[in-house]
Amino acid sequence: MTWCAYDERIATIGDEGAGFAFDNERPRHRAVVGPFLLASRAVTHAEYARFIADGGYARPELWLSDGWSAAKLEGWQAPLYWERDGAAWNEFTLHGLRPIDSDAPVAHVSFYEADAYARWAGARLPTEHEWETAAVGHPVEGNFVDTGRLGPARAQRAPREAQLFGDVWEWTASAYLPYPRFRPLDGALGEYNGKFMSGQMVLRGGSCFSPREHLRPTYRNFFDPSERWQMTGIRLARAP
């Protein structure tokens, strides 16, 4: 993993309205994005296993208060679907129980686990504005449901960021809130996104279960911070 640097800028965020987009991607607006570094790929199984081995699930100083409470209440000791086999880890996948692929992205982690891992790694999660700033200009290419793999794949060598699209949805540090001047649509359509803008966190990028044609840099997914059932993973950010 390497770090890709971005200078401070006034970024244009959101969909410009030329094609299909959900109402939560609009209106297009400007935002100040400070200088930041973004990891060149998603966090892998092997990297996350080192967090577990270092007592990551037993160290309250790494966790947000609500996350620590959720981890203790639910008995989290590893990502969802992981099972220990002696000193090794297996993962229950759509292809059955298999040893974890050390170099593939870790998945099925909550926002709380992603945040705790980032703190353990001396980093943080990117904001959704940082993520979008990095993604604009990248082709929407990657491991999607169209490939038929149905599981995260190892990152391929790339000059800059890999895996921005596909493989795993990437948690951001941003709460799911309306953009400036947002207004819910009239009628039944207004029941969708606006109703959920409370208590949820934004994810970006799509996963190995997402159709390629459905994704774009402005797409905003959102989940409760304790949810783990989706293909949700981690990309790190930090200050320069």
ZALUM-618363 format. One record per atom (N, C-alpha, C): residue number from 0; residue in one letter; x negated, y, z negated. Coordinates in steps of 0.001 Angstrom, whole numbers, plus 500000, padded with zeros to 6 digits. Example, Ala and Ser with C-alpha at 12.3 -4.5 7.8 and 13.67 -1.06 7.14 Angstrom:
ATOM   num   residuo       xx       yy       zz
ATOM     0         a   486810   494310   492200
ATOM     0         a   487700   495500   492200
ATOM     0         a   486800   496700   492200
ATOM     1         s   487150   497750   492920
ATOM     1         s   486330   498940   492860
ATOM     1         s   487100   500030   492130
! end
This chain:
ATOM   num   residuo       xx       yy       zz
ATOM     0         m   499168   498813   500000
ATOM     0         m   500000   500000   500000
ATOM     0         m   499129   501243   500000
ATOM     1         t   499490   502215   500835
ATOM     1         t   498825   503504   500859
ATOM     1         t   499867   504585   500594
ATOM     2         w   499378   505831   500478
ATOM     2         w   500268   506952   500188
ATOM     2         w   500288   507907   501376
ATOM     3         c   501486   508299   501798
ATOM     3         c   501672   509220   502906
ATOM     3         c   502047   510586   502335
ATOM     4         a   501316   511615   502719
ATOM     4         a   501463   512941   502122
ATOM     4         a   502407   513817   502932
ATOM     5         y   503215   514590   502214
ATOM     5         y   504128   515557   502820
ATOM     5         y   503955   516902   502127
ATOM     6         d   503840   517950   502922
ATOM     6         d   503689   519297   502384
ATOM     6         d   505048   519857   501956
ATOM     7         e   504992   520891   501139
ATOM     7         e   506225   521581   500764
ATOM     7         e   506888   522166   502006
ATOM     8         r   508230   522128   502013
ATOM     8         r   508950   522614   503185
ATOM     8         r   510390   522958   502812
ATOM     9         i   511027   523705   503691
ATOM     9         i   512478   523860   503621
ATOM     9         i   513043   522870   504628
ATOM    10         a   513627   521803   504142
ATOM    10         a   514098   520716   504995
ATOM    10         a   515565   520910   505356
ATOM    11         t   515915   520480   506540
ATOM    11         t   517320   520452   506947
ATOM    11         t   517852   519061   506674
ATOM    12         i   518845   518988   505796
ATOM    12         i   519347   517723   505277
ATOM    12         i   520763   517472   505784
ATOM    13         g   521049   516235   506150
ATOM    13         g   522399   515857   506531
ATOM    13         g   522593   515757   508030
ATOM    14         d   523779   515288   508404
ATOM    14         d   524105   515040   509805
ATOM    14         d   524524   516335   510492
ATOM    15         e   524093   516510   511743
ATOM    15         e   524366   517754   512472
ATOM    15         e   525731   517760   513136
ATOM    16         g   526442   516624   513094
ATOM    16         g   527799   516597   513631
ATOM    16         g   527911   516202   515082
ATOM    17         a   526819   515742   515704
ATOM    17         a   526864   515405   517130
ATOM    17         a   527515   514047   517384
ATOM    18         g   527472   513149   516414
ATOM    18         g   528040   511820   516593
ATOM    18         g   528758   511389   515334
ATOM    19         f   528970   510071   515204
ATOM    19         f   529676   509580   514025
ATOM    19         f   528812   509722   512777
ATOM    20         a   529423   510123   511700
ATOM    20         a   528796   510119   510377
ATOM    20         a   529903   510136   509349
ATOM    21         f   529602   509622   508153
ATOM    21         f   530575   509713   507078
ATOM    21         f   530603   511130   506515
ATOM    22         d   531705   511463   505867
ATOM    22         d   531839   512828   505353
ATOM    22         d   530796   513149   504291
ATOM    23         n   530255   512130   503593
ATOM    23         n   529257   512427   502553
ATOM    23         n   527893   512803   503136
ATOM    24         e   527708   512662   504439
ATOM    24         e   526470   513085   505098
ATOM    24         e   526534   514538   505564
ATOM    25         r   527645   515209   505290
ATOM    25         r   527871   516560   505755
ATOM    25         r   528356   517432   504611
ATOM    26         p   528283   518760   504724
ATOM    26         p   527727   519507   505859
ATOM    26         p   526203   519551   505839
ATOM    27         r   525639   519760   507001
ATOM    27         r   524196   519922   507140
ATOM    27         r   523784   521195   506404
ATOM    28         h   522685   521121   505689
ATOM    28         h   522274   522254   504864
ATOM    28         h   520760   522231   504678
ATOM    29         r   520227   523286   504106
ATOM    29         r   518787   523370   503864
ATOM    29         r   518490   523125   502388
ATOM    30         a   517339   522535   502132
ATOM    30         a   516913   522256   500755
ATOM    30         a   515411   522417   500665
ATOM    31         v   514954   522947   499551
ATOM    31         v   513515   523066   499304
ATOM    31         v   512999   521721   498813
ATOM    32         v   512027   521174   499502
ATOM    32         v   511406   519899   499121
ATOM    32         v   509937   520188   498817
ATOM    33         g   509534   519961   497581
ATOM    33         g   508151   520214   497188
ATOM    33         g   507199   519196   497777
ATOM    34         p   505901   519406   497637
ATOM    34         p   504930   518436   498157
ATOM    34         p   505060   517106   497432
ATOM    35         f   504929   516009   498160
ATOM    35         f   505059   514688   497540
ATOM    35         f   504283   513655   498340
ATOM    36         l   504046   512529   497692
ATOM    36         l   503456   511355   498326
ATOM    36         l   504487   510235   498320
ATOM    37         l   504577   509520   499431
ATOM    37         l   505518   508415   499555
ATOM    37         l   504762   507141   499903
ATOM    38         a   505099   506063   499235
ATOM    38         a   504429   504788   499495
ATOM    38         a   504678   504337   500928
ATOM    39         s   503694   503668   501505
ATOM    39         s   503768   503264   502906
ATOM    39         s   504673   502058   503129
ATOM    40         r   505104   501409   502069
ATOM    40         r   505998   500241   502206
ATOM    40         r   506742   500036   500896
ATOM    41         a   507643   499064   500921
ATOM    41         a   508411   498731   499722
ATOM    41         a   507567   497909   498747
ATOM    42         v   507947   497931   497486
ATOM    42         v   507292   497125   496448
ATOM    42         v   507562   495648   496716
ATOM    43         t   506547   494815   496560
ATOM    43         t   506649   493389   496888
ATOM    43         t   506993   492535   495673
ATOM    44         h   507332   491277   495963
ATOM    44         h   507573   490296   494905
ATOM    44         h   506364   490183   493979
ATOM    45         a   505175   490077   494554
ATOM    45         a   503973   489882   493744
ATOM    45         a   503731   491078   492830
ATOM    46         e   503944   492276   493352
ATOM    46         e   503753   493476   492529
ATOM    46         e   504769   493513   491395
ATOM    47         y   505992   493160   491687
ATOM    47         y   507015   493170   490638
ATOM    47         y   506755   492070   489608
ATOM    48         a   506240   490937   490057
ATOM    48         a   505915   489855   489120
ATOM    48         a   504852   490293   488125
ATOM    49         r   503942   491176   488531
ATOM    49         r   502934   491687   487599
ATOM    49         r   503570   492590   486539
ATOM    50         f   504587   493318   486927
ATOM    50         f   505358   494115   485968
ATOM    50         f   506005   493208   484924
ATOM    51         i   506573   492098   485362
ATOM    51         i   507183   491146   484428
ATOM    51         i   506119   490557   483512
ATOM    52         a   504991   490140   484083
ATOM    52         a   503924   489512   483303
ATOM    52         a   503337   490469   482271
ATOM    53         d   503407   491765   482549
ATOM    53         d   502887   492776   481628
ATOM    53         d   503925   493193   480597
ATOM    54         g   504992   492408   480463
ATOM    54         g   506009   492691   479451
ATOM    54         g   506964   493792   479832
ATOM    55         g   507162   494006   481129
ATOM    55         g   508003   495103   481583
ATOM    55         g   509408   495097   481026
ATOM    56         y   509960   493909   480803
ATOM    56         y   511326   493810   480281
ATOM    56         y   511378   493852   478756
ATOM    57         a   510232   493990   478118
ATOM    57         a   510181   494035   476651
ATOM    57         a   509582   495333   476138
ATOM    58         r   509463   496336   477009
ATOM    58         r   508809   497598   476635
ATOM    58         r   509798   498752   476787
ATOM    59         p   510469   499132   475721
ATOM    59         p   511510   500167   475828
ATOM    59         p   510980   501509   476306
ATOM    60         e   509675   501775   476132
ATOM    60         e   509145   503069   476552
ATOM    60         e   509183   503245   478071
ATOM    61         l   509367   502150   478807
ATOM    61         l   509417   502227   480269
ATOM    61         l   510826   502495   480798
ATOM    62         w   511814   502355   479941
ATOM    62         w   513199   502324   480401
ATOM    62         w   513977   503565   479998
ATOM    63         l   514896   503973   480891
ATOM    63         l   515910   504942   480502
ATOM    63         l   516788   504319   479423
ATOM    64         s   517363   505132   478562
ATOM    64         s   518132   504616   477439
ATOM    64         s   519276   503706   477887
ATOM    65         d   520066   504163   478869
ATOM    65         d   521167   503334   479357
ATOM    65         d   520648   502061   480019
ATOM    66         g   519503   502153   480691
ATOM    66         g   518921   500980   481324
ATOM    66         g   518469   499950   480312
ATOM    67         w   517849   500406   479235
ATOM    67         w   517406   499486   478179
ATOM    67         w   518613   498787   477559
ATOM    68         s   519687   499544   477339
ATOM    68         s   520902   498945   476775
ATOM    68         s   521478   497895   477724
ATOM    69         a   521511   498210   479022
ATOM    69         a   522040   497256   479997
ATOM    69         a   521170   496018   480075
ATOM    70         a   519851   496193   480065
ATOM    70         a   518938   495052   480154
ATOM    70         a   519103   494122   478959
ATOM    71         k   519261   494704   477774
ATOM    71         k   519423   493875   476577
ATOM    71         k   520795   493208   476564
ATOM    72         l   521842   493957   476939
ATOM    72         l   523196   493402   476930
ATOM    72         l   523340   492260   477923
ATOM    73         e   522741   492420   479115
ATOM    73         e   522873   491412   480169
ATOM    73         e   521773   490353   480113
ATOM    74         g   520770   490548   479267
ATOM    74         g   519694   489571   479162
ATOM    74         g   518777   489537   480368
ATOM    75         w   518548   490691   480996
ATOM    75         w   517676   490719   482170
ATOM    75         w   516245   490377   481782
ATOM    76         q   515640   489479   482538
ATOM    76         q   514231   489124   482380
ATOM    76         q   513480   489146   483707
ATOM    77         a   514236   489303   484782
ATOM    77         a   513674   489273   486143
ATOM    77         a   514771   489744   487085
ATOM    78         p   514459   489975   488363
ATOM    78         p   515516   490321   489311
ATOM    78         p   516592   489239   489377
ATOM    79         l   517776   489648   489769
ATOM    79         l   518862   488694   489952
ATOM    79         l   518443   487620   490953
ATOM    80         y   518790   486368   490667
ATOM    80         y   518524   485196   491509
ATOM    80         y   517103   484653   491384
ATOM    81         w   516262   485234   490508
ATOM    81         w   514949   484647   490245
ATOM    81         w   515072   483575   489173
ATOM    82         e   514321   482483   489360
ATOM    82         e   514273   481407   488379
ATOM    82         e   512818   480997   488187
ATOM    83         r   512398   480869   486938
ATOM    83         r   511009   480496   486667
ATOM    83         r   510831   478988   486780
ATOM    84         d   509736   478582   487418
ATOM    84         d   509357   477177   487543
ATOM    84         d   507942   477051   487004
ATOM    85         g   507819   476848   485694
ATOM    85         g   506515   476861   485058
ATOM    85         g   505945   478268   485112
ATOM    86         a   504777   478408   485732
ATOM    86         a   504154   479726   485858
ATOM    86         a   504581   480444   487130
ATOM    87         a   505339   479781   487981
ATOM    87         a   505738   480346   489270
ATOM    87         a   507190   480802   489239
ATOM    88         w   507538   481614   490229
ATOM    88         w   508907   482088   490372
ATOM    88         w   509517   481564   491659
ATOM    89         n   510768   481112   491570
ATOM    89         n   511574   480790   492733
ATOM    89         n   512697   481810   492837
ATOM    90         e   513288   481892   494029
ATOM    90         e   514400   482804   494253
ATOM    90         e   515507   482069   494990
ATOM    91         f   516736   482222   494509
ATOM    91         f   517865   481609   495204
ATOM    91         f   518293   482523   496339
ATOM    92         t   518161   482041   497571
ATOM    92         t   518438   482823   498766
ATOM    92         t   519596   482201   499544
ATOM    93         l   519961   482794   500671
ATOM    93         l   520974   482206   501537
ATOM    93         l   520480   480920   502186
ATOM    94         h   519189   480663   502096
ATOM    94         h   518614   479420   502598
ATOM    94         h   518329   478439   501462
ATOM    95         g   518848   478708   500280
ATOM    95         g   518630   477837   499131
ATOM    95         g   517536   478366   498219
ATOM    96         l   517159   477556   497233
ATOM    96         l   516126   477935   496274
ATOM    96         l   514751   477772   496911
ATOM    97         r   513976   478860   496900
ATOM    97         r   512661   478847   497532
ATOM    97         r   511662   479607   496673
ATOM    98         p   510368   479254   496776
ATOM    98         p   509354   480071   496102
ATOM    98         p   509389   481487   496652
ATOM    99         i   509159   482471   495802
ATOM    99         i   509154   483847   496278
ATOM    99         i   508014   484036   497276
ATOM   100         d   508295   484824   498296
ATOM   100         d   507264   485216   499264
ATOM   100         d   506535   486410   498648
ATOM   101         s   505306   486219   498224
ATOM   101         s   504589   487235   497453
ATOM   101         s   504545   488586   498144
ATOM   102         d   504479   488606   499472
ATOM   102         d   504290   489852   500205
ATOM   102         d   505586   490447   500746
ATOM   103         a   506718   489789   500490
ATOM   103         a   508005   490324   500933
ATOM   103         a   508545   491293   499888
ATOM   104         p   509393   492232   500281
ATOM   104         p   509930   493202   499318
ATOM   104         p   510777   492544   498239
ATOM   105         v   510599   493000   497015
ATOM   105         v   511465   492540   495939
ATOM   105         v   512865   493104   496172
ATOM   106         a   513879   492301   495850
ATOM   106         a   515270   492699   496058
ATOM   106         a   516092   492337   494831
ATOM   107         h   517350   492758   494855
ATOM   107         h   518292   492472   493769
ATOM   107         h   517820   493033   492430
ATOM   108         v   517306   494259   492476
ATOM   108         v   516971   494978   491250
ATOM   108         v   517898   496180   491128
ATOM   109         s   518242   496518   489898
ATOM   109         s   519086   497678   489630
ATOM   109         s   518271   498964   489711
ATOM   110         f   518970   500093   489711
ATOM   110         f   518283   501375   489624
ATOM   110         f   517447   501435   488350
ATOM   111         y   517975   500902   487263
ATOM   111         y   517242   500945   485995
ATOM   111         y   515933   500165   486072
ATOM   112         e   515973   498993   486716
ATOM   112         e   514748   498211   486887
ATOM   112         e   513773   498916   487819
ATOM   113         a   514301   499493   488900
ATOM   113         a   513442   500225   489833
ATOM   113         a   512760   501397   489140
ATOM   114         d   513507   502117   488322
ATOM   114         d   512958   503269   487607
ATOM   114         d   511909   502831   486587
ATOM   115         a   512182   501741   485869
ATOM   115         a   511220   501234   484887
ATOM   115         a   509941   500767   485577
ATOM   116         y   510087   500074   486711
ATOM   116         y   508905   499632   487443
ATOM   116         y   508075   500823   487888
ATOM   117         a   508745   501844   488422
ATOM   117         a   508020   503020   488904
ATOM   117         a   507234   503671   487773
ATOM   118         r   507842   503767   486600
ATOM   118         r   507140   504370   485466
ATOM   118         r   505948   503509   485058
ATOM   119         w   506120   502196   485072
ATOM   119         w   505023   501272   484754
ATOM   119         w   503881   501432   485759
ATOM   120         a   504220   501688   487007
ATOM   120         a   503215   501811   488071
ATOM   120         a   502590   503199   488129
ATOM   121         g   502975   504105   487225
ATOM   121         g   502427   505445   487236
ATOM   121         g   502979   506297   488361
ATOM   122         a   504202   506004   488778
ATOM   122         a   504816   506721   489891
ATOM   122         a   506257   507053   489512
ATOM   123         r   507080   507268   490518
ATOM   123         r   508496   507562   490311
ATOM   123         r   509247   507134   491554
ATOM   124         l   510570   507231   491519
ATOM   124         l   511370   507000   492712
ATOM   124         l   511485   508298   493504
ATOM   125         p   511564   508209   494828
ATOM   125         p   511726   509432   495619
ATOM   125         p   513133   509993   495461
ATOM   126         t   513271   511300   495640
ATOM   126         t   514604   511872   495746
ATOM   126         t   515161   511539   497125
ATOM   127         e   516479   511670   497273
ATOM   127         e   517032   511372   498592
ATOM   127         e   516593   512406   499630
ATOM   128         h   516326   513628   499215
ATOM   128         h   515826   514630   500157
ATOM   128         h   514406   514294   500609
ATOM   129         e   513577   513808   499702
ATOM   129         e   512234   513365   500095
ATOM   129         e   512319   512202   501064
ATOM   130         w   513185   511234   500748
ATOM   130         w   513314   510052   501605
ATOM   130         w   513754   510466   503006
ATOM   131         e   514752   511326   503090
ATOM   131         e   515249   511741   504405
ATOM   131         e   514200   512538   505168
ATOM   132         t   513453   513383   504458
ATOM   132         t   512372   514132   505092
ATOM   132         t   511376   513190   505753
ATOM   133         a   511042   512096   505068
ATOM   133         a   510102   511126   505627
ATOM   133         a   510705   510338   506779
ATOM   134         a   512006   510056   506716
ATOM   134         a   512637   509166   507690
ATOM   134         a   512969   509853   509013
ATOM   135         v   513233   511155   508967
ATOM   135         v   513581   511870   510196
ATOM   135         v   512406   511768   511178
ATOM   136         g   512712   511372   512388
ATOM   136         g   511671   511205   513406
ATOM   136         g   511189   509775   513543
ATOM   137         h   511462   508929   512529
ATOM   137         h   511116   507514   512648
ATOM   137         h   512198   506795   513452
ATOM   138         p   511832   505899   514349
ATOM   138         p   512855   505099   515031
ATOM   138         p   513552   504179   514039
ATOM   139         v   514844   503954   514268
ATOM   139         v   515597   503053   513388
ATOM   139         v   515296   501629   513829
ATOM   140         e   514169   501133   513351
ATOM   140         e   513703   499792   513687
ATOM   140         e   513346   499055   512404
ATOM   141         g   513521   497733   512430
ATOM   141         g   513180   496954   511249
ATOM   141         g   513900   495620   511245
ATOM   142         n   513965   495023   510079
ATOM   142         n   514579   493714   509890
ATOM   142         n   516024   493909   509449
ATOM   143         f   516944   493803   510407
ATOM   143         f   518373   493984   510145
ATOM   143         f   519092   492646   510289
ATOM   144         v   520399   492659   510063
ATOM   144         v   521175   491428   510202
ATOM   144         v   521094   490900   511629
ATOM   145         d   520842   491789   512577
ATOM   145         d   520749   491386   513984
ATOM   145         d   519627   490385   514237
ATOM   146         t   518579   490400   513400
ATOM   146         t   517447   489506   513607
ATOM   146         t   517770   488063   513224
ATOM   147         g   518789   487879   512363
ATOM   147         g   519156   486541   511915
ATOM   147         g   518290   485994   510806
ATOM   148         r   517338   486768   510318
ATOM   148         r   516469   486277   509255
ATOM   148         r   517214   486159   507933
ATOM   149         l   518089   487119   507640
ATOM   149         l   518925   487137   506435
ATOM   149         l   518100   487118   505154
ATOM   150         g   516998   487823   505168
ATOM   150         g   516154   487977   503986
ATOM   150         g   515086   489007   504272
ATOM   151         p   514569   489686   503229
ATOM   151         p   513516   490677   503445
ATOM   151         p   512259   490043   504031
ATOM   152         a   511565   490791   504878
ATOM   152         a   510360   490307   505545
ATOM   152         a   509145   491116   505102
ATOM   153         r   507976   490530   505231
ATOM   153         r   506744   491248   504922
ATOM   153         r   506593   492465   505819
ATOM   154         a   506010   493520   505273
ATOM   154         a   505783   494735   506060
ATOM   154         a   504738   494465   507133
ATOM   155         q   504966   495032   508303
ATOM   155         q   503980   494975   509377
ATOM   155         q   503073   496198   509276
ATOM   156         r   501862   496038   509750
ATOM   156         r   500926   497165   509699
ATOM   156         r   501473   498317   510537
ATOM   157         a   501385   499518   509994
ATOM   157         a   501910   500693   510687
ATOM   157         a   501028   501887   510359
ATOM   158         p   500984   502899   511253
ATOM   158         p   500140   504065   510976
ATOM   158         p   500616   504876   509781
ATOM   159         r   501931   504835   509527
ATOM   159         r   502449   505544   508353
ATOM   159         r   503428   504626   507624
ATOM   160         e   504611   505123   507321
ATOM   160         e   505539   504319   506522
ATOM   160         e   506108   503143   507313
ATOM   161         a   506195   502006   506662
ATOM   161         a   506889   500844   507204
ATOM   161         a   508117   500581   506337
ATOM   162         q   509073   499870   506896
ATOM   162         q   510254   499402   506156
ATOM   162         q   511171   500524   505680
ATOM   163         l   511094   501695   506306
ATOM   163         l   512051   502728   505930
ATOM   163         l   513468   502296   506267
ATOM   164         f   513617   501497   507302
ATOM   164         f   514927   500977   507680
ATOM   164         f   514893   499451   507638
ATOM   165         g   515959   498862   507115
ATOM   165         g   516051   497411   507042
ATOM   165         g   515377   496833   505822
ATOM   166         d   515365   495528   505721
ATOM   166         d   514802   494747   504613
ATOM   166         d   515568   494964   503316
ATOM   167         v   515350   496095   502622
ATOM   167         v   516054   496344   501360
ATOM   167         v   516519   497801   501294
ATOM   168         w   517703   498017   500755
ATOM   168         w   518122   499366   500399
ATOM   168         w   517171   499897   499340
ATOM   169         e   516778   501137   499468
ATOM   169         e   515788   501714   498552
ATOM   169         e   516456   502715   497609
ATOM   170         w   516353   502413   496303
ATOM   170         w   516903   503315   495303
ATOM   170         w   516190   504660   495360
ATOM   171         t   516944   505726   495194
ATOM   171         t   516342   507047   495033
ATOM   171         t   516619   507552   493623
ATOM   172         a   515962   508640   493273
ATOM   172         a   516161   509253   491964
ATOM   172         a   517346   510204   491955
ATOM   173         s   518119   510249   493034
ATOM   173         s   519187   511238   493183
ATOM   173         s   520551   510663   492812
ATOM   174         a   521265   511419   491984
ATOM   174         a   522657   511078   491699
ATOM   174         a   523505   511305   492946
ATOM   175         y   524545   510503   493089
ATOM   175         y   525438   510631   494237
ATOM   175         y   526400   511785   493992
ATOM   176         l   526097   512912   494605
ATOM   176         l   526860   514140   494420
ATOM   176         l   527186   514747   495785
ATOM   177         p   528183   515616   495856
ATOM   177         p   528507   516242   497142
ATOM   177         p   527435   517228   497576
ATOM   178         y   527249   517335   498882
ATOM   178         y   526370   518356   499426
ATOM   178         y   527038   519735   499259
ATOM   179         p   526257   520808   499312
ATOM   179         p   526842   522147   499223
ATOM   179         p   527924   522349   500295
ATOM   180         r   529051   522902   499897
ATOM   180         r   530206   523216   500750
ATOM   180         r   530967   521974   501193
ATOM   181         f   530709   520826   500566
ATOM   181         f   531450   519603   500902
ATOM   181         f   532915   519754   500530
ATOM   182         r   533780   519274   501427
ATOM   182         r   535208   519208   501138
ATOM   182         r   535716   517847   501578
ATOM   183         p   536402   517109   500696
ATOM   183         p   536957   515814   501121
ATOM   183         p   537896   515978   502302
ATOM   184         l   537928   514977   503149
ATOM   184         l   538830   515000   504299
ATOM   184         l   540274   514958   503831
ATOM   185         d   541158   515430   504672
ATOM   185         d   542582   515399   504350
ATOM   185         d   543128   513986   504486
ATOM   186         g   544187   513734   503768
ATOM   186         g   544896   512462   503903
ATOM   186         g   544159   511290   503293
ATOM   187         a   544433   510096   503824
ATOM   187         a   543885   508867   503264
ATOM   187         a   542366   508826   503324
ATOM   188         l   541761   509437   504346
ATOM   188         l   540301   509422   504461
ATOM   188         l   539634   510131   503283
ATOM   189         g   540321   511078   502685
ATOM   189         g   539781   511774   501530
ATOM   189         g   539672   510910   500300
ATOM   190         e   540255   509722   500341
ATOM   190         e   540185   508798   499214
ATOM   190         e   538852   508073   499163
ATOM   191         y   538032   508180   500205
ATOM   191         y   536821   507354   500249
ATOM   191         y   535672   507958   499462
ATOM   192         n   534826   508744   500090
ATOM   192         n   533570   509123   499441
ATOM   192         n   533734   510073   498270
ATOM   193         g   534577   511085   498404
ATOM   193         g   534703   512069   497344
ATOM   193         g   535081   511473   496009
ATOM   194         k   535869   510418   495998
ATOM   194         k   536339   509788   494764
ATOM   194         k   535213   509104   493994
ATOM   195         f   534108   508797   494670
ATOM   195         f   533039   508018   494042
ATOM   195         f   531844   508863   493625
ATOM   196         m   531967   510174   493727
ATOM   196         m   530833   511039   493419
ATOM   196         m   530726   511302   491927
ATOM   197         s   530547   510218   491186
ATOM   197         s   530421   510297   489732
ATOM   197         s   529742   509036   489223
ATOM   198         g   528641   509200   488500
ATOM   198         g   528005   508072   487820
ATOM   198         g   527307   507075   488717
ATOM   199         q   527000   507436   489970
ATOM   199         q   526349   506502   490874
ATOM   199         q   525059   507127   491412
ATOM   200         m   524181   506262   491926
ATOM   200         m   522897   506705   492449
ATOM   200         m   522821   506406   493941
ATOM   201         v   522064   507223   494653
ATOM   201         v   521958   507117   496108
ATOM   201         v   520869   506125   496504
ATOM   202         l   521160   505329   497524
ATOM   202         l   520183   504447   498155
ATOM   202         l   520090   504808   499636
ATOM   203         r   518939   504547   500222
ATOM   203         r   518718   504898   501624
ATOM   203         r   518093   503723   502386
ATOM   204         g   518311   503729   503712
ATOM   204         g   517526   502888   504597
ATOM   204         g   518151   501631   505143
ATOM   205         g   519166   501071   504494
ATOM   205         g   519736   499828   504996
ATOM   205         g   518974   498604   504529
ATOM   206         s   519464   497419   504897
ATOM   206         s   518833   496181   504451
ATOM   206         s   518880   495137   505551
ATOM   207         c   518407   493958   505216
ATOM   207         c   518428   492838   506156
ATOM   207         c   519847   492341   506412
ATOM   208         f   520828   492858   505682
ATOM   208         f   522231   492517   505916
ATOM   208         f   522975   493630   506657
ATOM   209         s   522263   494706   507018
ATOM   209         s   522891   495852   507682
ATOM   209         s   522749   495723   509196
ATOM   210         p   523796   496075   509968
ATOM   210         p   523627   496140   511421
ATOM   210         p   522807   497362   511812
ATOM   211         r   521903   497184   512741
ATOM   211         r   521016   498276   513144
ATOM   211         r   521792   499500   513602
ATOM   212         e   522829   499310   514386
ATOM   212         e   523556   500439   514970
ATOM   212         e   524296   501267   513925
ATOM   213         h   524400   500756   512716
ATOM   213         h   525141   501448   511664
ATOM   213         h   524281   502444   510905
ATOM   214         l   522964   502409   511106
ATOM   214         l   522053   503170   510252
ATOM   214         l   521471   504389   510951
ATOM   215         r   521068   505352   510129
ATOM   215         r   520467   506608   510591
ATOM   215         r   519787   507241   509387
ATOM   216         p   518883   508200   509593
ATOM   216         p   518168   508795   508458
ATOM   216         p   519063   509471   507434
ATOM   217         t   520250   509918   507854
ATOM   217         t   521123   510665   506949
ATOM   217         t   522093   509788   506162
ATOM   218         y   522126   508489   506446
ATOM   218         y   523110   507586   505826
ATOM   218         y   522891   507501   504319
ATOM   219         r   523949   507724   503546
ATOM   219         r   523878   507705   502073
ATOM   219         r   524690   506535   501535
ATOM   220         n   524015   505533   501027
ATOM   220         n   524687   504466   500299
ATOM   220         n   524675   504841   498819
ATOM   221         f   525516   504201   498018
ATOM   221         f   525577   504553   496601
ATOM   221         f   526100   503369   495804
ATOM   222         f   525508   503186   494613
ATOM   222         f   525921   502116   493713
ATOM   222         f   525786   502570   492275
ATOM   223         d   526521   501906   491413
ATOM   223         d   526331   502070   489974
ATOM   223         d   524891   501684   489633
ATOM   224         p   524217   502398   488745
ATOM   224         p   522793   502111   488486
ATOM   224         p   522504   500740   487906
ATOM   225         s   523509   500030   487433
ATOM   225         s   523275   498692   486875
ATOM   225         s   523513   497571   487879
ATOM   226         e   524003   497887   489078
ATOM   226         e   524332   496848   490062
ATOM   226         e   523074   496202   490632
ATOM   227         r   523149   494866   490808
ATOM   227         r   521984   494127   491324
ATOM   227         r   522329   493163   492450
ATOM   228         w   523609   493039   492818
ATOM   228         w   524004   491989   493757
ATOM   228         w   523580   492291   495189
ATOM   229         q   523398   493571   495526
ATOM   229         q   523021   493928   496885
ATOM   229         q   521520   493724   497100
ATOM   230         m   521104   493812   498371
ATOM   230         m   519678   493773   498714
ATOM   230         m   519055   495128   498399
ATOM   231         t   518878   495402   497119
ATOM   231         t   518385   496690   496663
ATOM   231         t   516940   496544   496192
ATOM   232         g   516050   497428   496665
ATOM   232         g   514639   497326   496342
ATOM   232         g   514042   498662   495939
ATOM   233         i   512726   498778   496073
ATOM   233         i   511992   499901   495499
ATOM   233         i   510955   500423   496495
ATOM   234         r   510928   501740   496656
ATOM   234         r   509798   502421   497283
ATOM   234         r   509365   503510   496334
ATOM   235         l   508076   503627   496127
ATOM   235         l   507539   504567   495139
ATOM   235         l   507226   505921   495760
ATOM   236         a   507243   506937   494901
ATOM   236         a   506783   508272   495262
ATOM   236         a   505989   508817   494083
ATOM   237         r   505246   509855   494310
ATOM   237         r   504542   510538   493220
ATOM   237         r   504092   511911   493689
ATOM   238         a   503638   512705   492743
ATOM   238         a   503124   514028   493071
ATOM   238         a   501759   513914   493740
ATOM   239         p   501398   514875   494583
ATOM   239         p   500094   514826   495236
ATOM   239         p   498949   514914   494226
! end
